[in-house]
Amino acid sequence: MLSTLPRTHMKTLQNPPSVVLQQSSAKRIVQLDGLRAFAFLAVFCNHAIPVPLMWVGVDIFFVMSGFLITGILLNSKSQSGAVLFGRFYARRARRILPPYCVALGLAVALRSDVDWRSVWPWLAALSANVPVAFIPFYLAWPLLIHGFNRKTLRRILTLVILVVPLLRLVSTPFASQYLVIFTLTPFRVDALAAGSLIALTWDEDWAKVMSWQSRSKWIMMVVGGALAGLAFLYPEFRAKANSLIFNTVGLSMSMVASAALVIYVLTLCEGWAYSLLTNRIVVGLGTISYMAYLVHDIFLSAIGNSRPVPIIAAFISTVAFSAVSWNFVEAPILGRRQTDLVPNKIQRSMNRMRVILKRFLMLLPRGPD
């Protein structure tokens, strides 16, 4: 959840908001939670059906994450005069590690065909996390924000956006499969940089970002449409082709379209798109999208993804598991409110069961001190 303006914001506010993480739902950019939901749906469709170009949901996650993390760090620096590394990393650990451990437990329970002893180093290094590119970004970017002023940060981000496509160009001939370029940090950090650049501008002059609404919509439509058309006409312009043209130009087009989409969503305060993105169910799905991203492939593998009924069952299982995890694992650890995806009657029943279990455990005899 990103916070900034109330829902009736942009027309009446006099002072620019900061991109900070808050508890109050009135101060969230709720439509970004809705965008997370659609980004997850795109990734799910890409793995389940697959639908062409749905992998772009990953790029949307990248841009939004760059925006969120940079906003948190900028706010920390402006309030305290320095990035509070301990607080930042503690919160990131609380956000990432509990869902990751829960997802691993689910994978071990449902995937008996996997030799877990042979892959534990990969799992221990968080390589199954969402996504791999975030971890080095979490380590390096706070140090840069702490050490440099905003003008220098803007230059660094612009340089990254320009250089990374060239890095993909020279590295593609040595990549044995498309996932090397598609997932590893050096080749995808331009999307994170784009989100960070948006956050810098938003934090300095939110009205300037608001003025980009029409422009961002047209960029999103033109670049996104061109990417779709090229992918339809030319097989080498698809993600799994691992071609020079796609890894260099195609991924950059996806980054531009995703950044334009995030800017457009940021500027919404009314209309059908705003209503859709702020719908209670859509926002709830966006809230649990991290766990859903982690476990959807587990359920697809366990239930099957070759026919409509198993795919629907895997989706329902993913959402139900993620909602329960948010309400009873993630939200209590983060100190956040529970999502509305669990119906009130079920919520009350599960709360009663938790109280009964706690009382039962208190009755058990304790061992010697």
C-alpha positions in Angstrom: 0.0 0.0 0.0 1.4 3.4 -1.0 0.1 6.3 0.8 -0.3 9.9 -0.3 -3.7 11.5 -1.1 -7.3 10.9 -0.1 -9.6 9.7 -2.8 -10.9 13.2 -3.6 -7.3 14.4 -3.6 -5.8 16.1 -6.6 -8.3 19.0 -7.0 -8.2 20.4 -3.5 -4.8 19.6 -2.0 -2.4 22.6 -1.7 0.8 20.9 -0.5 2.6 18.0 -2.4 2.3 14.6 -0.7 5.2 12.3 0.1 5.3 8.7 -0.9 5.1 7.0 2.5 3.7 3.8 3.9 0.8 4.6 6.3 -1.9 2.7 8.1 -4.8 5.0 7.2 -6.8 3.8 4.2 -7.7 7.4 3.5 -4.1 8.2 2.7 -3.4 5.3 0.4 -3.2 5.4 -3.4 -5.7 2.6 -3.4 -5.7 2.2 -7.2 -2.1 0.9 -7.0 -3.4 -2.0 -4.9 -5.9 -2.6 -7.7 -3.1 -2.5 -10.3 -1.2 -5.2 -8.3 -4.3 -7.4 -8.6 -4.3 -7.1 -12.4 -0.5 -7.6 -12.6 -1.0 -10.9 -10.6 -3.9 -12.0 -12.9 -1.6 -11.4 -15.9 1.2 -13.5 -14.4 -1.3 -16.3 -13.5 -2.7 -16.3 -17.0 0.7 -16.4 -18.5 1.6 -19.6 -16.5 -1.8 -21.3 -16.7 -3.1 -20.9 -20.3 -0.7 -19.2 -21.5 -2.0 -15.9 -22.9 0.4 -14.0 -25.1 2.2 -11.0 -23.5 0.8 -11.7 -20.0 4.4 -11.9 -18.8 4.2 -8.1 -18.8 2.6 -8.4 -15.3 6.1 -9.0 -14.0 7.3 -5.7 -15.4 4.4 -3.9 -13.8 5.4 -5.4 -10.5 9.0 -4.3 -11.1 8.0 -0.6 -11.8 5.6 -0.5 -8.8 8.2 -2.0 -6.5 10.8 0.6 -7.6 8.2 3.3 -6.9 7.3 2.0 -3.5 10.8 1.2 -2.2 12.2 4.5 -3.3 9.3 6.4 -1.7 9.8 4.7 1.6 13.6 5.5 1.5 13.1 9.1 0.5 10.6 9.6 3.3 13.0 8.1 5.8 15.8 10.4 4.6 13.6 13.5 4.6 12.2 12.9 8.1 15.4 11.7 9.8 18.1 13.2 7.7 19.4 9.7 6.8 18.1 6.4 5.6 17.2 4.3 8.7 18.7 1.0 7.5 17.7 -1.1 10.5 14.1 -0.1 10.3 14.0 -0.5 6.5 15.6 -4.0 6.4 13.6 -5.2 9.4 10.3 -4.2 7.7 11.5 -5.8 4.4 12.3 -9.0 6.3 8.9 -9.1 8.0 7.3 -8.6 4.6 9.3 -11.1 2.6 10.4 -13.9 4.9 7.2 -15.1 6.6 5.2 -15.6 3.3 8.3 -17.2 1.7 8.6 -19.7 4.5 4.8 -20.4 4.3 5.1 -20.9 0.6 8.0 -23.3 1.0 6.0 -25.3 3.5 3.1 -25.5 1.0 5.5 -26.6 -1.8 7.0 -29.4 0.4 3.5 -30.6 1.3 2.2 -30.7 -2.3 5.2 -31.4 -4.4 6.4 -34.9 -3.3 8.1 -35.3 -6.7 10.8 -32.7 -5.9 14.1 -33.7 -4.3 14.2 -30.9 -1.8 17.6 -31.9 -0.5 19.1 -31.1 -3.9 17.6 -27.6 -4.2 17.9 -26.3 -0.6 20.8 -23.9 -1.4 18.7 -22.3 -4.1 15.8 -22.0 -1.7 17.9 -20.7 1.2 19.3 -18.0 -1.1 15.6 -16.8 -1.7 16.0 -17.6 -5.3 12.4 -18.8 -5.5 11.2 -15.4 -4.2 9.4 -12.7 -6.0 11.3 -11.7 -8.0 15.0 -12.5 -7.9 15.9 -9.0 -9.1 14.5 -7.4 -5.9 17.2 -8.7 -3.5 20.3 -6.9 -4.9 18.1 -3.8 -5.4 17.1 -3.9 -1.7 20.8 -4.0 -0.8 22.3 -1.4 -3.1 19.6 1.2 -3.6 19.2 2.3 0.1 23.0 3.0 0.2 22.8 5.2 -2.9 19.8 7.1 -1.6 21.6 7.6 1.7 24.8 8.8 0.1 23.7 11.0 -2.9 21.5 14.0 -3.4 18.4 13.8 -5.6 20.0 15.3 -8.7 22.7 12.7 -8.6 20.2 9.9 -8.0 18.2 11.1 -11.1 21.4 10.9 -13.2 22.1 7.4 -11.9 18.6 6.2 -12.7 18.7 7.7 -16.2 22.1 6.1 -16.8 20.7 2.7 -15.7 17.7 2.9 -18.0 20.0 3.7 -20.9 22.8 1.2 -20.2 20.8 -1.9 -19.3 19.4 -2.5 -22.8 23.0 -2.5 -24.1 23.9 -5.0 -21.4 21.1 -7.3 -22.5 22.4 -6.9 -26.1 25.9 -8.0 -25.4 24.8 -10.8 -22.9 22.1 -12.5 -25.0 24.4 -14.6 -27.1 25.8 -16.1 -23.9 22.4 -16.8 -22.3 21.5 -20.5 -22.5 17.8 -19.8 -21.9 15.5 -16.8 -21.8 15.1 -16.8 -18.0 18.7 -15.7 -17.6 17.9 -12.3 -19.2 14.3 -12.2 -18.1 14.9 -12.6 -14.4 18.4 -11.7 -13.3 19.0 -8.3 -11.7 21.5 -6.7 -14.1 19.2 -7.3 -17.0 15.9 -6.1 -15.5 17.0 -3.3 -13.1 15.9 -0.7 -15.7 12.2 -1.3 -14.7 13.0 -0.9 -11.1 14.9 2.3 -12.0 11.9 3.6 -14.0 9.7 3.2 -10.9 12.3 4.9 -8.7 12.5 7.8 -11.2 8.7 8.2 -11.0 8.9 8.2 -7.2 11.6 10.9 -7.2 9.5 13.1 -9.4 6.3 12.4 -7.5 8.0 13.2 -4.2 9.5 16.5 -5.5 6.5 17.8 -7.6 3.4 15.6 -7.6 1.6 18.2 -9.7 4.1 17.6 -12.5 3.3 13.9 -12.5 -0.4 14.7 -12.5 0.1 16.7 -15.7 1.4 13.6 -17.4 -2.0 11.8 -17.3 -3.0 12.2 -21.0 0.6 11.7 -22.2 1.2 8.6 -20.2 -2.1 7.0 -21.4 -1.1 7.6 -25.1 2.5 6.2 -24.5 1.0 3.2 -22.8 -1.4 2.5 -25.6 1.0 3.2 -28.5 4.0 1.3 -27.0 1.9 -1.5 -25.6 0.0 -1.9 -28.9 3.3 -1.9 -30.9 4.7 -4.6 -28.6 1.6 -6.7 -29.0 1.6 -6.3 -32.7 5.3 -7.2 -33.1 4.8 -10.2 -30.9 1.9 -11.4 -33.0 3.7 -10.9 -36.3 7.2 -12.1 -35.5 7.9 -15.1 -33.3 11.4 -13.8 -32.5 9.7 -10.8 -30.8 8.4 -13.0 -27.9 9.8 -13.5 -24.4 10.8 -17.2 -24.8 12.5 -16.6 -28.1 15.6 -15.3 -26.2 16.4 -13.2 -29.3 18.6 -10.1 -29.6 15.8 -8.0 -30.9 13.4 -8.9 -28.1 15.8 -8.9 -25.2 17.1 -5.5 -26.3 14.1 -3.7 -27.7 11.1 -5.7 -26.6 11.9 -5.7 -22.8 12.6 -1.9 -23.1 9.2 -1.4 -24.7 7.6 -3.4 -22.0 9.4 -1.3 -19.3 8.2 2.0 -21.0 4.6 0.8 -21.3 4.6 -0.5 -17.7 6.0 2.8 -16.4 3.4 4.8 -18.4 0.7 2.5 -17.0 1.9 3.2 -13.4 2.0 6.9 -14.0 -1.5 6.8 -15.5 -2.9 4.9 -12.6 -1.2 7.3 -10.1 -3.1 10.2 -11.7 -6.5 8.7 -11.6 -9.1 10.1 -9.2 -12.4 9.4 -10.9 -13.9 7.5 -13.8 -14.6 3.9 -14.6 -10.9 2.9 -14.4 -10.6 4.4 -11.0 -13.8 2.7 -9.8 -12.5 -0.7 -11.1 -9.1 -0.4 -9.5 -10.5 0.7 -6.2 -13.2 -2.0 -6.1 -13.1 -3.7 -2.7 -12.5 -7.2 -4.1 -9.9 -6.0 -6.6 -8.0 -4.1 -3.8 -8.2 -7.2 -1.6 -6.7 -9.3 -4.3 -3.9 -6.8 -4.7 -3.3 -6.8 -1.0 -2.6 -10.6 -1.1 -0.9 -10.6 -4.4 2.6 -11.3 -3.0 1.7 -14.6 -1.5 -0.5 -15.4 -4.5 2.5 -14.8 -6.8 4.5 -17.2 -4.6 2.1 -20.1 -4.5 0.1 -19.9 -7.8 2.6 -22.1 -9.6 2.6 -24.6 -6.8 -1.2 -25.0 -7.1 -1.0 -25.1 -10.9 1.6 -27.9 -10.7 -0.3 -29.9 -8.0 -3.8 -29.5 -9.5 -3.0 -29.2 -13.2 -3.1 -26.5 -15.8 -4.2 -28.3 -18.9 -8.0 -27.9 -18.7 -10.3 -25.1 -17.6 -11.6 -26.8 -14.4 -8.2 -27.5 -12.9 -7.1 -24.0 -13.7 -10.1 -22.5 -12.0 -9.5 -24.8 -9.0 -5.9 -23.7 -8.8 -6.9 -20.1 -9.0 -9.5 -20.4 -6.2 -7.0 -22.4 -4.1 -4.4 -19.7 -4.6 -6.7 -16.9 -3.6 -8.1 -18.7 -0.6 -4.7 -19.8 0.7 -3.3 -16.3 0.2 -6.2 -14.6 1.9 -5.9 -16.9 5.0 -2.1 -16.3 5.0 -2.5 -12.5 4.9 -5.1 -12.5 7.7 -3.4 -14.9 10.1 0.3 -14.7 9.2 1.3 -11.6 7.3 -1.0 -8.9 8.5 -0.4 -9.6 12.2 3.4 -9.6 11.7 3.2 -6.3 9.8 0.6 -4.7 12.0 -1.7 -4.1 9.1 -5.5 -4.5 8.8 -7.0 -7.7 7.5 -8.3 -8.0 4.0 -12.0 -8.3 3.1 -11.4 -11.3 0.9 -12.2 -13.6 3.8 -16.0 -13.3 4.4 -17.0 -11.9 7.8 -18.6 -15.1 9.0 -15.6 -17.2 8.2 -13.4 -14.5 9.7 -15.2 -14.6 13.0 -15.2 -18.4 13.1 -11.4 -18.5 12.5 -10.9 -15.8 15.1 -12.9 -17.9 17.6 -10.8 -21.0 16.7 -7.6 -19.1 17.3 -8.8 -17.9 20.7 -9.9 -21.4 21.7 -6.5 -22.8 20.5 -4.6 -20.2 22.5 -6.6 -21.0 25.7 -6.0 -24.7 25.1 -2.3 -24.2 24.8 -2.4 -22.2 28.1 -3.8 -25.2 29.9 -1.0 -27.5 28.8 1.5 -28.3 31.5 4.8 -26.4 31.1 8.2 -28.0 31.3 10.7 -27.2 34.0 12.3 -23.7 33.8 
